[in-house]
Structures are given as C-alpha cells and as structure tokens.
Amino acid sequence: MDWTLNTTWQTKAKEKKKTYQRFLNAVKPAELIKKLPALHDEAFSKIDCLDCANCCKNHSPTFKSTDLKRISKHLRIKETDLIGQYLKLDEDNDFVLKQSPCTFLNADNTCKIYEVRPSDCARFPYTDEDVFIKRKNLTLTNASVCPAVQHILEQLTNA
C-alpha cells in the first residue's frame, strides 16, 4: 500500500490522536526506544519520502550554526547572505525558513541541498531515536505530517 498517496493516514492520525497520546504517556520509554529502529526500518520499507514531502512543504527545520556554515559553504555564499535570502528568526529566536514550501525543495520532491541539509531534516521524523518518546507533543504533531510516524504509532497501539 502506498501510504503517502493515500490520505487516510492523515484522517487516522487525527482520529487516533488521543489513543496515541495515552499510549505515549503510559509506555515505558526504555522498552519503546528498543523497538523504534525496527519499526522505523519497516515503515520506511513501505513509505517513500519522495512521494510525500509534507515535511518540506509545510514545516521548517531549525537551522543551527553548524548547518548555516555547511550550507553556505555548499552554496558558495556568505552565511549572512544565506540568512538574508532564505531565513528569519522565529518566536524562539531560531533561524527557520522564510517561506513554505522549502526554498530548496525541487518539483520532484528531491532536495537541492540534500547532502548538506540541516540536521533537523536529516533526523526527521525522529522515529528511530529517543526524541520520539521524549517529545511526545512533537511526535503527535508529526503523525499528522508524516505517514511513517502515523504508521509506527499505529503498529505500536495495535500490538
């Protein structure tokens, strides 16, 4: 089944948000963290990010100073020019994209700066690391953005 083209995953994520929230609040973190790598691999064996790119179309990563250095070097522009052209400060004083979808998103859902993308992009949707359980609200939000997150939560709550 192509999870990204079938929008029922978004409906299910919304309908089951409270179920997922109760599960995340009740589960023992150490047990869940051990399960995540296998669930992550299984989800991404079925889901192709290039079919979706919801994360790139609707959200911005946070650009850390190491990201700014790496990306500006890759683009052969000054960090100040990268910031001026593409970024703004958000309410938390973090650098984020000025616009959505991402400036670096190609029409085919590939990334113009994939090799040097921000660490937030490389780590998203955090389904194989402890952020999944430590930042429960982020995980619940990501379930409505990313079919892999919703799939993993579904697997966990049906187990």
Backbone as a printed PyTorch tensor [residue, N CA C, xyz], in Angstrom:
tensor([[[ 0.8370, -1.1890,  0.0000],
         [ 0.0000,  0.0000,  0.0000],
         [ 0.8760,  1.2440,  0.0000]],

        [[ 0.5720,  2.2150, -0.8450],
         [ 1.3230,  3.4550, -0.8780],
         [ 0.7500,  4.4140,  0.1610]],

        [[ 1.3950,  4.4680,  1.3090],
         [ 0.9050,  5.2400,  2.4410],
         [ 0.8530,  6.7260,  2.1490]],

        [[ 1.7820,  7.2480,  1.3680],
         [ 1.8460,  8.6890,  1.1770],
         [ 0.7980,  9.1910,  0.2120]],

        [[ 0.3760,  8.4000, -0.7400],
         [-0.6280,  8.8480, -1.6880],
         [-2.0310,  8.6350, -1.1410]],

        [[-2.1620,  7.8080, -0.1480],
         [-3.4490,  7.5160,  0.4610],
         [-3.6060,  8.4310,  1.6840]],

        [[-4.4770,  9.4210,  1.5900],
         [-4.5970, 10.4110,  2.6660],
         [-5.3500,  9.8950,  3.8850]],

        [[-5.7960,  8.6580,  3.8600],
         [-6.4890,  8.1420,  5.0440],
         [-5.5650,  8.0900,  6.2560]],

        [[-4.2750,  8.0370,  6.0560],
         [-3.3490,  8.0450,  7.1910],
         [-3.4780,  9.3550,  7.9650]],

        [[-3.7220, 10.4640,  7.2730],
         [-3.8920, 11.7510,  7.9570],
         [-5.1790, 11.7640,  8.7720]],

        [[-6.2320, 11.2190,  8.2030],
         [-7.5060, 11.1310,  8.9130],
         [-7.3520, 10.2550, 10.1430]],

        [[-6.6880,  9.1200,  9.9690],
         [-6.4810,  8.1870, 11.0870],
         [-5.6230,  8.8320, 12.1790]],

        [[-4.6030,  9.5850, 11.7910],
         [-3.7480, 10.2630, 12.7760],
         [-4.5680, 11.2330, 13.6130]],

        [[-5.4660, 11.9460, 12.9760],
         [-6.3180, 12.9030, 13.6910],
         [-7.3010, 12.1740, 14.6040]],

        [[-7.9480, 11.1420, 14.0670],
         [-8.9430, 10.3910, 14.8400],
         [-8.3270,  9.6770, 16.0390]],

        [[-7.0910,  9.2060, 15.8920],
         [-6.4800,  8.3900, 16.9470],
         [-5.4830,  9.1630, 17.8090]],

        [[-5.4750, 10.4750, 17.6880],
         [-4.5100, 11.2840, 18.4330],
         [-4.5650, 11.0080, 19.9300]],

        [[-5.7630, 10.9270, 20.4970],
         [-5.8910, 10.6730, 21.9430],
         [-5.4000,  9.2750, 22.3050]],

        [[-5.6680,  8.3070, 21.4530],
         [-5.1750,  6.9380, 21.6770],
         [-3.6580,  6.9340, 21.6670]],

        [[-3.0730,  7.6030, 20.6880],
         [-1.6130,  7.6720, 20.5920],
         [-1.0320,  8.4030, 21.8070]],

        [[-1.6970,  9.4710, 22.2100],
         [-1.2240, 10.2420, 23.3570],
         [-1.2480,  9.3980, 24.6340]],

        [[-2.3360,  8.6830, 24.8510],
         [-2.4220,  7.8060, 26.0290],
         [-1.3150,  6.7470, 25.9920]],

        [[-1.0930,  6.1820, 24.8230],
         [-0.0500,  5.1750, 24.6780],
         [ 1.3240,  5.7640, 25.0260]],

        [[ 1.6470,  6.9150, 24.4450],
         [ 2.9560,  7.5310, 24.6890],
         [ 3.1430,  7.9150, 26.1570]],

        [[ 2.0670,  8.2760, 26.8150],
         [ 2.1520,  8.6290, 28.2370],
         [ 2.2910,  7.3970, 29.1340]],

        [[ 1.7970,  6.2600, 28.6730],
         [ 1.8000,  5.0450, 29.5050],
         [ 3.0000,  4.1290, 29.2690]],

        [[ 3.5770,  4.1910, 28.0950],
         [ 4.6410,  3.2540, 27.7330],
         [ 5.9220,  3.5400, 28.5140]],

        [[ 6.6670,  2.4720, 28.7660],
         [ 7.9710,  2.6190, 29.4100],
         [ 8.9740,  3.0530, 28.3370]],

        [[ 9.5860,  4.2110, 28.5180],
         [10.4900,  4.7370, 27.4870],
         [11.5730,  3.7710, 27.0360]],

        [[12.2100,  3.0940, 27.9550],
         [13.3080,  2.1830, 27.5920],
         [12.8190,  1.0540, 26.6870]],

        [[11.6290,  0.5290, 26.9550],
         [11.0760, -0.5430, 26.1170],
         [10.7600, -0.0340, 24.7130]],

        [[10.1680,  1.1520, 24.6420],
         [ 9.7920,  1.7160, 23.3530],
         [11.0300,  2.0430, 22.5210]],

        [[12.0150,  2.6420, 23.1300],
         [13.2240,  3.0350, 22.4070],
         [13.8950,  1.8200, 21.7570]],

        [[13.8510,  0.6710, 22.4240],
         [14.4270, -0.5500, 21.8500],
         [13.6860, -0.9940, 20.5920]],

        [[12.3760, -0.7350, 20.5270],
         [11.5470, -1.1640, 19.3900],
         [11.6590, -0.2350, 18.1810]],

        [[12.0400,  1.0080, 18.4230],
         [11.9630,  2.0140, 17.3620],
         [12.8000,  1.7280, 16.1140]],

        [[14.0520,  1.3060, 16.2200],
         [14.8110,  1.0940, 14.9820],
         [14.1580,  0.0970, 14.0140]],

        [[13.6450, -0.9990, 14.5280],
         [12.9990, -1.9910, 13.6580],
         [11.7070, -1.4340, 13.0660]],

        [[10.9240, -0.7130, 13.8600],
         [ 9.6880, -0.1100, 13.3640],
         [ 9.9840,  0.9650, 12.3290]],

        [[11.0220,  1.7250, 12.5720],
         [11.4720,  2.7590, 11.6250],
         [11.8310,  2.1150, 10.2820]],

        [[12.6530,  1.0750, 10.3270],
         [13.0710,  0.3920,  9.0920],
         [11.8790, -0.2040,  8.3550]],

        [[10.9630, -0.7990,  9.1020],
         [ 9.7820, -1.4010,  8.4900],
         [ 8.9080, -0.3290,  7.8300]],

        [[ 8.6970,  0.7830,  8.5070],
         [ 7.8750,  1.8690,  7.9470],
         [ 8.4910,  2.4200,  6.6710]],

        [[ 9.7860,  2.6600,  6.7070],
         [10.4250,  3.2460,  5.5310],
         [10.6970,  2.2360,  4.4150]],

        [[10.4510,  0.9630,  4.6740],
         [10.4840, -0.0130,  3.5740],
         [ 9.1870,  0.0810,  2.7690]],

        [[ 8.1540,  0.6920,  3.3630],
         [ 6.8500,  0.8350,  2.7070],
         [ 6.5690,  2.2560,  2.2300]],

        [[ 7.2240,  3.2180,  2.8370],
         [ 6.9190,  4.6200,  2.5910],
         [ 8.1200,  5.3060,  1.9450]],

        [[ 7.8670,  5.9640,  0.8300],
         [ 8.9140,  6.7080,  0.1190],
         [ 8.6860,  8.1980,  0.3470]],

        [[ 9.6220,  8.8450,  0.9940],
         [ 9.5010, 10.2700,  1.2990],
         [ 9.2900, 11.1140,  0.0400]],

        [[ 9.8280, 10.6740, -1.0730],
         [ 9.6930, 11.4400, -2.3120],
         [ 8.2660, 11.4420, -2.8530]],

        [[ 7.4270, 10.5330, -2.3660],
         [ 6.0150, 10.5350, -2.7610],
         [ 5.2240, 11.5840, -1.9840]],

        [[ 5.7890, 12.0960, -0.9290],
         [ 5.0450, 12.9190,  0.0280],
         [ 5.6470, 14.3160,  0.1850]],

        [[ 6.7700, 14.3990,  0.8350],
         [ 7.4710, 15.6560,  1.1400],
         [ 6.6220, 16.6340,  1.9500]],

        [[ 5.6510, 16.1160,  2.7160],
         [ 4.8390, 17.0050,  3.5580],
         [ 5.7020, 17.8330,  4.4930]],

        [[ 6.7420, 17.2380,  5.0230],
         [ 7.6150, 17.9590,  5.9500],
         [ 8.2210, 19.1820,  5.2620]],

        [[ 8.6650, 19.0250,  4.0380],
         [ 9.2920, 20.1230,  3.2970],
         [ 8.2650, 21.1350,  2.7860]],

        [[ 7.0730, 20.6850,  2.5840],
         [ 6.0260, 21.5620,  2.0460],
         [ 5.3380, 22.3910,  3.1190]],

        [[ 5.3530, 21.9140,  4.3590],
         [ 4.5470, 22.5560,  5.3950],
         [ 5.2960, 23.0240,  6.6370]],

        [[ 6.5320, 22.6200,  6.8020],
         [ 7.2600, 22.9380,  8.0260],
         [ 8.6710, 23.3910,  7.7050]],

        [[ 9.2780, 24.0270,  8.6770],
         [10.6640, 24.4530,  8.5230],
         [11.5250, 23.7950,  9.5780]],

        [[12.7000, 23.3590,  9.1700],
         [13.6500, 22.9090, 10.1800],
         [14.2300, 24.1270, 10.8960]],

        [[14.8650, 23.8800, 12.0080],
         [15.6630, 24.8970, 12.6760],
         [17.0650, 24.8010, 12.0870]],

        [[17.6150, 25.9210, 11.7140],
         [18.9620, 25.9600, 11.1470],
         [19.9350, 26.3330, 12.2510]],

        [[20.7420, 25.3720, 12.6640],
         [21.7690, 25.5930, 13.6880],
         [22.9920, 26.2390, 13.0460]],

        [[23.8930, 26.7580, 13.8610],
         [25.0810, 27.4350, 13.3210],
         [25.9220, 26.4930, 12.4560]],

        [[26.0140, 25.2280, 12.8510],
         [26.7740, 24.2690, 12.0300],
         [26.0900, 24.0420, 10.6800]],

        [[24.7490, 24.0640, 10.6700],
         [24.0090, 23.9420,  9.4060],
         [24.2830, 25.1380,  8.5090]],

        [[24.2500, 26.3280,  9.0910],
         [24.4840, 27.5560,  8.3200],
         [25.8590, 27.5340,  7.6670]],

        [[26.8760, 27.1320,  8.4190],
         [28.2400, 27.0550,  7.8800],
         [28.3110, 26.0630,  6.7120]],

        [[27.7690, 24.8860,  6.9280],
         [27.8290, 23.8140,  5.9270],
         [27.0590, 24.1930,  4.6590]],

        [[25.8580, 24.7170,  4.8220],
         [25.0160, 25.0480,  3.6690],
         [25.5720, 26.2360,  2.9030]],

        [[26.0150, 27.2680,  3.6040],
         [26.5570, 28.4440,  2.9090],
         [27.8290, 28.0700,  2.1420]],

        [[28.6510, 27.2150,  2.7180],
         [29.8470, 26.7560,  2.0110],
         [29.4570, 26.0000,  0.7440]],

        [[28.4780, 25.1260,  0.8600],
         [27.9960, 24.3490, -0.2860],
         [27.4320, 25.2550, -1.3850]],

        [[26.6870, 26.2750, -0.9760],
         [26.0800, 27.2030, -1.9410],
         [27.0520, 28.2860, -2.4100]],

        [[28.2220, 28.3300, -1.7710],
         [29.2570, 29.3110, -2.0940],
         [28.7520, 30.7420, -1.9020]],

        [[28.0670, 30.9230, -0.7540],
         [27.6180, 32.2510, -0.3650],
         [27.9810, 32.4710,  1.0940]],

        [[27.9690, 33.7160,  1.5160],
         [28.2570, 34.0360,  2.9110],
         [27.0720, 33.5940,  3.7840]],

        [[27.3810, 33.2570,  5.0300],
         [26.3190, 32.8830,  5.9650],
         [25.2840, 33.9960,  6.0850]],

        [[25.7480, 35.2310,  6.1200],
         [24.8170, 36.3600,  6.2300],
         [23.9030, 36.4480,  5.0080]],

        [[24.4160, 36.0790,  3.8420],
         [23.5830, 36.0740,  2.6380],
         [22.5630, 34.9290,  2.6830]],

        [[22.9760, 33.7750,  3.1760],
         [22.0540, 32.6500,  3.3410],
         [20.9020, 33.0600,  4.2630]],

        [[21.2640, 33.6640,  5.3810],
         [20.2500, 34.1120,  6.3410],
         [19.3540, 35.1660,  5.7080]],

        [[19.9250, 36.1520,  5.0810],
         [19.1590, 37.2390,  4.4850],
         [18.2160, 36.7920,  3.3830]],

        [[18.6690, 35.8580,  2.5580],
         [17.8650, 35.3910,  1.4300],
         [16.7550, 34.4220,  1.8280]],

        [[17.0710, 33.5040,  2.7360],
         [16.1810, 32.3660,  2.9550],
         [15.5750, 32.2330,  4.3490]],

        [[16.1650, 32.8790,  5.3450],
         [15.7860, 32.5830,  6.7240],
         [15.2480, 33.7940,  7.4760]],

        [[14.5800, 33.4940,  8.5770],
         [14.0930, 34.5130,  9.5090],
         [14.2190, 33.9360, 10.9110]],

        [[14.1360, 34.8010, 11.9000],
         [14.1170, 34.3510, 13.2920],
         [12.6760, 34.1010, 13.6980]],

        [[12.4350, 32.9560, 14.3430],
         [11.0790, 32.6580, 14.8230],
         [10.9130, 33.1740, 16.2540]],

        [[ 9.7840, 32.8480, 16.8650],
         [ 9.4790, 33.3280, 18.2160],
         [10.4390, 32.7860, 19.2780]],

        [[11.1380, 31.6990, 18.9620],
         [12.1250, 31.1370, 19.8950],
         [13.5390, 31.6210, 19.5850]],

        [[13.6510, 32.5710, 18.6440],
         [14.9410, 33.1150, 18.2210],
         [15.7960, 32.0970, 17.4730]],

        [[15.1320, 31.1650, 16.8130],
         [15.8120, 30.1840, 15.9760],
         [15.6650, 30.5950, 14.5130]],

        [[16.6740, 30.2660, 13.7180],
         [16.5620, 30.5130, 12.2820],
         [15.7000, 29.4350, 11.6470]],

        [[14.6880, 29.8780, 10.9080],
         [13.7900, 28.9980, 10.1630],
         [13.5970, 29.5910,  8.7710]],

        [[13.0000, 28.8160,  7.8910],
         [12.7410, 29.2950,  6.5330],
         [11.7410, 30.4420,  6.5280]],

        [[11.9360, 31.3700,  5.5900],
         [11.0020, 32.4850,  5.4270],
         [ 9.6930, 32.0220,  4.8150]],

        [[ 9.7330, 30.9320,  4.0520],
         [ 8.5510, 30.5360,  3.2900],
         [ 8.3530, 29.0280,  3.2840]],

        [[ 7.1400, 28.6520,  2.9340],
         [ 6.7860, 27.2520,  2.6820],
         [ 6.1800, 27.1970,  1.2970]],

        [[ 6.4210, 26.1690,  0.5380],
         [ 7.3240, 25.0480,  0.8300],
         [ 8.7810, 25.5050,  0.8920]],

        [[ 9.6160, 24.6130,  1.3240],
         [11.0360, 24.8940,  1.4640],
         [11.6160, 25.4030,  0.1440]],

        [[12.4180, 26.4190,  0.2400],
         [13.1070, 27.0130, -0.9010],
         [13.9460, 25.9800, -1.6460]],

        [[14.4350, 25.0140, -0.9290],
         [15.3490, 24.0330, -1.5120],
         [14.6450, 22.7760, -2.0270]],

        [[13.3210, 22.7640, -2.0060],
         [12.5490, 21.6220, -2.4820],
         [12.3600, 21.7220, -3.9950]],

        [[12.7930, 20.6970, -4.7070],
         [12.6010, 20.6200, -6.1600],
         [11.1910, 20.1420, -6.4760]],

        [[10.7680, 20.3270, -7.7120],
         [ 9.4210, 19.9360, -8.1560],
         [ 9.1720, 18.4360, -7.9800]],

        [[10.2230, 17.6250, -8.0490],
         [10.0840, 16.1710, -7.9100],
         [10.2450, 15.7040, -6.4580]],

        [[10.1600, 16.6360, -5.5230],
         [10.2790, 16.3920, -4.0830],
         [11.6760, 16.0190, -3.6220]],

        [[12.6630, 16.1710, -4.4740],
         [14.0430, 15.9970, -4.0310],
         [14.5310, 17.3280, -3.4540]],

        [[15.6670, 17.2700, -2.7910],
         [16.2150, 18.4450, -2.1110],
         [17.4570, 18.9440, -2.8350]],

        [[17.5000, 20.2410, -3.0880],
         [18.6480, 20.8530, -3.7680],
         [19.9120, 20.7820, -2.9260]],

        [[19.7610, 20.6910, -1.6090],
         [20.9270, 20.6740, -0.7180],
         [20.9600, 19.4020,  0.1310]],

        [[20.4540, 18.3220, -0.4030],
         [20.2870, 17.0850,  0.3660],
         [21.5650, 16.6580,  1.0880]],

        [[22.6930, 16.7270,  0.4220],
         [23.9620, 16.2630,  1.0170],
         [24.3700, 17.1000,  2.2190]],

        [[23.8940, 18.3450,  2.2880],
         [24.2830, 19.2490,  3.3710],
         [23.0650, 19.8020,  4.1230]],

        [[21.9360, 19.1460,  3.9910],
         [20.6870, 19.6270,  4.5880],
         [20.8270, 19.8220,  6.0960]],

        [[19.9540, 20.6370,  6.6760],
         [20.0070, 20.8460,  8.1300],
         [19.8500, 19.5300,  8.8900]],

        [[20.4460, 19.4810, 10.0570],
         [20.3680, 18.2440, 10.8540],
         [18.9170, 17.9010, 11.1940]],

        [[18.0620, 18.9060, 11.3850],
         [16.6440, 18.6270, 11.6310],
         [16.0370, 17.8380, 10.4730]],

        [[16.4040, 18.1760,  9.2600],
         [15.8840, 17.4650,  8.0810],
         [16.4220, 16.0340,  8.0400]],

        [[17.7000, 15.8890,  8.3140],
         [18.3170, 14.5650,  8.2680],
         [17.7210, 13.6380,  9.3190]],

        [[17.3340, 14.1900, 10.4530],
         [16.8110, 13.3740, 11.5540],
         [15.3030, 13.1610, 11.4740]],

        [[14.5890, 14.0340, 10.7960],
         [13.1350, 13.9390, 10.7230],
         [12.7360, 12.6060, 10.1070]],

        [[11.7290, 11.9350, 10.6280],
         [10.7500, 12.3210, 11.6450],
         [11.0700, 11.8040, 13.0450]],

        [[12.3340, 11.5460, 13.3300],
         [12.7830, 11.1450, 14.6790],
         [12.2030,  9.8080, 15.1300]],

        [[11.8840,  8.9580, 14.1960],
         [11.2340,  7.6890, 14.5350],
         [12.2060,  6.5940, 14.9420]],

        [[13.4860,  6.8680, 14.8870],
         [14.4620,  5.8580, 15.3110],
         [15.3540,  6.3720, 16.4420]],

        [[14.8390,  7.3670, 17.1730],
         [15.6250,  7.9180, 18.2750],
         [14.7240,  8.3060, 19.4480]],

        [[15.3480,  8.6370, 20.5560],
         [14.5920,  8.8860, 21.7800],
         [13.6990, 10.1250, 21.7380]],

        [[13.8950, 11.0110, 20.7720],
         [13.0220, 12.1780, 20.6090],
         [11.5710, 11.7220, 20.4580]],

        [[11.3740, 10.5660, 19.8490],
         [10.0380, 10.0130, 19.6220],
         [ 9.2440,  9.9240, 20.9220]],

        [[ 9.8850,  9.5560, 22.0100],
         [ 9.2020,  9.4170, 23.3020],
         [ 9.4460, 10.6300, 24.2020]],

        [[10.5950, 11.2610, 24.0960],
         [10.9010, 12.3950, 24.9650],
         [10.1060, 13.6400, 24.6070]],

        [[ 9.7600, 13.7860, 23.3390],
         [ 8.9900, 14.9540, 22.8890],
         [ 7.6630, 14.4640, 22.3040]],

        [[ 6.8140, 14.0190, 23.2000],
         [ 5.5440, 13.3930, 22.8070],
         [ 4.6720, 14.3080, 21.9520]],

        [[ 4.5970, 15.5830, 22.3040],
         [ 3.7660, 16.5050, 21.5210],
         [ 4.2950, 16.6420, 20.0940]],

        [[ 5.6010, 16.6440, 19.9400],
         [ 6.1970, 16.6960, 18.6080],
         [ 5.8470, 15.4310, 17.8270]],

        [[ 5.9200, 14.2870, 18.4720],
         [ 5.5760, 13.0200, 17.8200],
         [ 4.1190, 13.0330, 17.3740]],

        [[ 3.2330, 13.5200, 18.2170],
         [ 1.8150, 13.5780, 17.8600],
         [ 1.5780, 14.5410, 16.6950]],

        [[ 2.2640, 15.6620, 16.6990],
         [ 2.1680, 16.5990, 15.5700],
         [ 2.7140, 15.9620, 14.3050]],

        [[ 3.8480, 15.2990, 14.4250],
         [ 4.4710, 14.6690, 13.2590],
         [ 3.6150, 13.5480, 12.6720]],

        [[ 2.7530, 12.9540, 13.4870],
         [ 1.8670, 11.8970, 12.9790],
         [ 0.8920, 12.4460, 11.9410]],

        [[ 0.5770, 13.7270, 12.0240],
         [-0.3260, 14.3280, 11.0360],
         [ 0.4390, 14.9100,  9.8490]],

        [[ 1.7610, 14.8960,  9.9250],
         [ 2.6080, 15.4220,  8.8590],
         [ 3.2460, 14.2950,  8.0550]],

        [[ 3.6280, 13.2380,  8.7530],
         [ 4.4280, 12.1770,  8.1480],
         [ 3.7330, 10.8200,  8.2620]],

        [[ 3.4950, 10.1670,  7.1400],
         [ 2.8390,  8.8630,  7.1990],
         [ 3.6560,  7.8100,  7.9530]],

        [[ 4.9610,  7.9490,  7.9930],
         [ 5.7870,  6.9750,  8.7190],
         [ 5.5240,  7.0450, 10.2160]],

        [[ 5.3830,  8.2470, 10.7460],
         [ 5.1050,  8.4030, 12.1740],
         [ 3.7510,  7.7900, 12.5020]],

        [[ 2.7590,  8.1250, 11.6900],
         [ 1.4230,  7.5770, 11.9140],
         [ 1.4520,  6.0540, 11.8330]],

        [[ 2.1610,  5.5180, 10.8590],
         [ 2.2630,  4.0570, 10.6890],
         [ 2.8990,  3.4170, 11.9300]],

        [[ 3.9530,  4.0040, 12.4260],
         [ 4.6400,  3.4510, 13.6010],
         [ 3.7440,  3.5060, 14.8310]],

        [[ 3.0670,  4.6190, 15.0250],
         [ 2.1320,  4.7100, 16.1610],
         [ 1.0120,  3.6960, 16.0280]],

        [[ 0.5510,  3.5010, 14.8130],
         [-0.4990,  2.5030, 14.5800],
         [ 0.0080,  1.1040, 14.9260]],

        [[ 1.2120,  0.7890, 14.4920],
         [ 1.8040, -0.5170, 14.8000],
         [ 1.9360, -0.7130, 16.3120]],

        [[ 2.3830,  0.3220, 16.9920],
         [ 2.5900,  0.2330, 18.4390],
         [ 1.2870,  0.0750, 19.2080]],

        [[ 0.2550,  0.7870, 18.7970],
         [-1.0080,  0.7370, 19.5310],
         [-1.8370, -0.4930, 19.1710]],

        [[-1.5110, -1.1440, 18.0810],
         [-2.2190, -2.3770, 17.6930],
         [-1.4860, -3.6190, 18.1700]],

        [[-0.3150, -3.4440, 18.7350],
         [ 0.4890, -4.6050, 19.1670],
         [-0.0920, -5.2720, 20.3850]]])
